[in-house]
């Protein structure tokens, strides 16, 4: 049994993101982790092997290529198979950012993502954590967490059976857009190529399935994310605009006000207890 640990420097007291511990585990038959009412969120990617995860009475069996996700506040344990022991990369987080991302992407009940599509995220993040620990809480950590959560949501959406009113192509387009909430949005050419249709057909398919164009859908999802961040974090407007890939905070503020009827700062203050708006 061998493990490589990364113990990061402390985060600023008001940081919405804290990486508590990270590393890689080369497991054997003795590997077992058990926690009661854990205060941290745990994200782990299994590179090789198989094992078992139990969370608040629910059980699953993560194996090579899978990601498992253990929520804060849970009582859980997980252990590696002795016959095919895990090799896995993992990170333990706390802070309001992960809570809001989980709520935004509706991942509260998710434990397992089969065949996680971006395993390179883990190795690259761990490499950067080791080489530049001073940027963990200002840059690399939040970037990794956002990318991991959006990929989880996209993978789950792609794997889910489409409701009858949604076509396979419409669901594929929606998965691409969901993965771009915290990224620069895909072009119409990108969307059309993804489903092997023309740009006009891609727009028609998506609007038929979801009642709005791809551009409108992505903008509305970005604004929904912005509302969550304004309500539940202290991130400055400039940081929120940058996270959501608006060109600058002034454009973000303008479009937010046009769509919601309130400037971002006013929206945040109206949702602060004791303020009468």
C-alpha positions as CSV (number, residue, x, y, z in Angstrom):
1,X,0.0,0.0,0.0
2,X,1.4,3.3,-1.1
3,X,0.0,6.9,-1.1
4,X,1.2,10.2,-2.3
5,X,-0.2,13.2,-0.5
6,X,-0.6,16.9,-1.2
7,X,-1.2,19.1,1.8
8,X,-2.0,22.6,0.5
9,X,-1.3,25.9,2.2
10,X,-4.3,27.4,4.1
11,X,-7.0,29.2,2.1
12,X,-7.9,32.8,2.9
13,X,-10.5,32.9,5.7
14,X,-13.3,34.2,3.4
15,X,-12.4,31.9,0.5
16,X,-15.4,30.1,-1.1
17,X,-13.1,27.2,-2.0
18,X,-10.7,25.2,0.2
19,X,-8.7,22.2,-0.9
20,X,-8.1,20.2,2.2
21,X,-6.0,17.3,1.0
22,X,-5.3,15.6,-2.3
23,X,-3.2,12.7,-3.6
24,X,-2.9,9.3,-5.4
25,X,-3.5,6.0,-3.7
26,X,-2.0,2.7,-4.8
27,X,-4.3,0.5,-2.9
28,X,-4.1,-3.1,-1.6
29,X,-6.6,-5.4,0.2
30,X,-6.2,-3.4,3.4
31,X,-7.4,-0.1,2.1
32,X,-10.5,1.2,3.9
33,X,-11.7,4.8,4.5
34,X,-14.6,5.4,6.9
35,X,-16.0,8.8,8.1
36,X,-19.1,9.8,10.1
37,X,-20.8,13.2,9.3
38,X,-17.8,14.2,7.2
39,X,-17.3,17.9,6.7
40,X,-15.6,17.6,3.3
41,X,-16.6,16.8,-0.2
42,X,-14.6,14.0,-1.8
43,X,-14.0,13.5,-5.6
44,X,-12.0,10.5,-6.7
45,X,-11.1,9.1,-10.1
46,X,-10.4,5.4,-10.4
47,X,-7.5,4.7,-12.8
48,X,-7.3,1.0,-12.3
49,X,-9.1,-1.7,-10.3
50,X,-12.4,-1.9,-8.5
51,X,-13.9,-1.4,-5.1
52,X,-17.0,-0.5,-3.1
53,X,-18.5,2.7,-1.9
54,X,-21.3,3.0,0.8
55,X,-22.8,6.4,1.5
56,X,-25.8,6.8,3.9
57,X,-27.0,3.3,3.1
58,X,-26.5,3.5,-0.6
59,X,-23.9,1.2,-2.3
60,X,-22.1,1.3,-5.6
61,X,-19.0,-0.3,-7.1
62,X,-16.5,2.1,-8.7
63,X,-14.1,0.6,-11.2
64,X,-11.5,1.7,-13.7
65,X,-12.6,4.8,-15.6
66,X,-15.3,5.8,-13.1
67,X,-15.5,8.9,-10.9
68,X,-17.2,8.8,-7.5
69,X,-18.4,11.7,-5.5
70,X,-19.0,11.7,-1.7
71,X,-21.0,14.6,-0.3
72,X,-20.2,16.6,2.8
73,X,-22.3,15.7,5.8
74,X,-22.5,12.1,4.8
75,X,-21.6,9.0,6.8
76,X,-19.6,6.8,4.4
77,X,-16.9,4.2,3.8
78,X,-15.1,2.9,0.8
79,X,-12.6,0.2,0.2
80,X,-10.6,-1.5,-2.5
81,X,-11.0,-5.0,-3.9
82,X,-8.1,-7.2,-2.8
83,X,-8.1,-9.0,-6.1
84,X,-8.1,-5.9,-8.3
85,X,-6.9,-3.1,-6.0
86,X,-7.6,0.5,-6.9
87,X,-5.2,3.0,-8.3
88,X,-7.0,6.3,-7.8
89,X,-6.5,10.1,-7.7
90,X,-8.5,12.1,-5.2
91,X,-9.2,15.5,-3.7
92,X,-11.0,16.6,-0.5
93,X,-12.8,20.0,-0.6
94,X,-14.9,22.3,1.5
95,X,-16.4,25.7,0.9
96,X,-19.4,27.3,-0.6
97,X,-18.2,27.1,-4.2
98,X,-18.6,23.3,-4.4
99,X,-22.0,23.4,-2.6
100,X,-23.3,25.9,-5.1
101,X,-21.9,24.0,-8.1
102,X,-23.5,20.9,-6.9
103,X,-26.9,22.7,-6.4
104,X,-26.6,24.4,-9.8
105,X,-26.0,21.1,-11.6
106,X,-28.4,19.1,-9.5
107,X,-25.8,16.6,-8.4
108,X,-27.0,16.3,-4.8
109,X,-27.9,12.6,-5.2
110,X,-25.0,11.6,-7.5
111,X,-22.5,9.1,-6.1
112,X,-21.0,7.6,-9.3
113,X,-20.2,8.7,-12.8
114,X,-19.4,5.8,-15.1
115,X,-16.6,6.3,-17.7
116,X,-15.8,9.8,-16.7
117,X,-14.8,11.5,-19.9
118,X,-12.0,13.8,-18.7
119,X,-9.6,11.7,-16.5
120,X,-6.7,14.0,-17.5
121,X,-8.2,16.7,-15.3
122,X,-7.0,14.8,-12.2
123,X,-3.4,14.1,-13.2
124,X,-3.0,17.6,-14.6
125,X,-4.4,19.3,-11.5
126,X,-2.3,17.2,-9.1
127,X,0.8,18.0,-11.2
128,X,0.1,21.7,-10.9
129,X,-0.8,21.4,-7.2
130,X,2.6,19.8,-6.5
131,X,4.6,22.3,-8.6
132,X,2.8,25.5,-7.6
133,X,0.9,25.1,-4.3
134,X,0.7,28.8,-3.9
135,X,-1.9,29.0,-6.7
136,X,-4.2,26.3,-5.5
137,X,-6.8,28.5,-3.9
138,X,-6.5,31.4,-6.3
139,X,-6.5,29.6,-9.7
140,X,-5.9,25.9,-10.2
141,X,-8.3,24.6,-7.5
142,X,-11.4,26.4,-8.5
143,X,-10.7,25.8,-12.2
144,X,-10.3,22.0,-11.6
145,X,-13.5,21.9,-9.4
146,X,-15.6,23.7,-12.0
147,X,-14.3,21.6,-14.8
148,X,-14.9,18.3,-12.9
149,X,-18.5,19.3,-11.9
150,X,-19.5,20.5,-15.3
151,X,-18.0,17.3,-16.9
152,X,-19.9,15.1,-14.4
153,X,-23.2,16.9,-15.3
154,X,-22.5,16.5,-19.0
155,X,-21.5,12.8,-18.7
156,X,-24.7,12.1,-16.7
157,X,-26.9,14.0,-19.1
158,X,-25.3,12.1,-22.0
159,X,-25.9,8.7,-20.3
160,X,-29.4,9.4,-19.2
161,X,-32.3,8.2,-21.3
162,X,-33.8,11.1,-23.1
163,X,-37.4,12.0,-22.3
164,X,-39.8,11.1,-25.1
165,X,-40.2,14.8,-26.2
166,X,-36.4,15.2,-26.5
167,X,-34.6,13.8,-29.5
168,X,-31.2,12.1,-29.2
169,X,-29.6,15.0,-31.2
170,X,-31.3,17.6,-29.0
171,X,-30.0,16.0,-25.8
172,X,-26.6,15.8,-27.3
173,X,-26.7,19.5,-28.0
174,X,-27.9,20.3,-24.5
175,X,-25.1,18.2,-23.0
176,X,-22.6,20.3,-25.0
177,X,-24.2,23.5,-23.8
178,X,-24.4,22.4,-20.1
179,X,-20.7,21.7,-20.2
180,X,-20.1,25.2,-21.4
181,X,-21.8,27.2,-18.5
182,X,-18.4,28.1,-17.1
183,X,-16.6,28.0,-20.5
184,X,-16.6,29.9,-23.7
185,X,-19.7,28.8,-25.5
186,X,-19.5,26.6,-28.7
187,X,-20.2,28.2,-32.0
188,X,-23.1,27.1,-34.2
189,X,-20.5,25.4,-36.4
190,X,-19.4,23.4,-33.4
191,X,-22.9,22.4,-32.6
192,X,-23.8,21.5,-36.2
193,X,-20.7,19.4,-36.6
194,X,-21.4,17.5,-33.3
195,X,-24.7,16.2,-34.7
196,X,-23.7,16.1,-38.4
197,X,-26.4,18.6,-39.4
198,X,-26.4,22.1,-40.8
199,X,-26.5,25.2,-38.6
200,X,-30.1,25.9,-39.4
201,X,-31.1,22.3,-38.7
202,X,-29.2,22.3,-35.4
203,X,-31.1,25.5,-34.3
204,X,-34.4,24.0,-35.4
205,X,-33.8,20.7,-33.6
206,X,-32.8,22.4,-30.3
207,X,-35.7,24.9,-30.4
208,X,-38.2,22.2,-31.1
209,X,-37.0,20.1,-28.1
210,X,-36.3,22.9,-25.6
211,X,-38.3,25.9,-26.8
212,X,-35.4,28.3,-27.3
213,X,-32.3,28.6,-29.4
214,X,-28.9,27.2,-28.2
215,X,-27.6,30.7,-27.7
216,X,-30.6,31.7,-25.5
217,X,-30.4,28.4,-23.6
218,X,-26.7,28.9,-22.7
219,X,-27.1,32.5,-21.8
220,X,-30.0,31.7,-19.5
221,X,-28.0,28.9,-17.8
222,X,-25.1,31.3,-17.3
223,X,-27.4,33.8,-15.7
224,X,-28.9,31.2,-13.5
225,X,-25.4,30.3,-12.4
226,X,-24.7,34.0,-11.8
227,X,-27.8,34.3,-9.6
228,X,-26.7,31.4,-7.5
229,X,-23.2,32.9,-7.1
230,X,-24.6,36.3,-6.2
231,X,-27.0,34.8,-3.6
232,X,-24.6,32.4,-2.0
233,X,-21.0,33.6,-2.3
234,X,-19.1,36.9,-1.8
235,X,-17.3,36.6,-5.1
236,X,-16.8,40.1,-6.7
237,X,-18.8,40.8,-9.9
238,X,-15.5,40.9,-11.9
239,X,-14.7,37.3,-10.8
240,X,-18.2,36.1,-11.5
241,X,-18.1,37.6,-15.0
242,X,-14.7,36.0,-15.6
243,X,-15.9,32.6,-14.3
244,X,-18.9,32.6,-16.6
245,X,-16.7,33.8,-19.5
246,X,-18.5,37.2,-20.1
247,X,-16.2,39.6,-22.0
248,X,-16.1,41.9,-19.0
249,X,-18.0,42.8,-15.9
250,X,-19.7,45.8,-17.5
251,X,-21.2,43.6,-20.3
252,X,-22.2,41.0,-17.6
253,X,-23.9,43.7,-15.5
254,X,-25.7,45.1,-18.5
255,X,-27.1,41.8,-19.7
256,X,-27.9,40.6,-16.2
257,X,-30.0,43.8,-15.6
258,X,-31.7,43.5,-19.0
259,X,-32.7,39.9,-18.3
260,X,-33.6,40.0,-14.6
261,X,-34.6,43.7,-14.1
262,X,-32.0,44.3,-11.4
263,X,-28.3,45.2,-11.6
264,X,-26.1,42.4,-10.1
265,X,-25.2,44.4,-7.0
266,X,-28.8,45.3,-6.4
267,X,-29.9,41.7,-6.9
268,X,-27.3,40.6,-4.3
269,X,-28.3,43.2,-1.8
270,X,-32.0,42.4,-2.2
271,X,-31.2,38.8,-1.1
272,X,-29.2,39.8,1.9
273,X,-31.3,39.3,5.2
274,X,-32.5,42.7,6.6
275,X,-32.5,44.5,3.3
276,X,-35.8,45.7,2.0
277,X,-36.0,45.9,-1.8
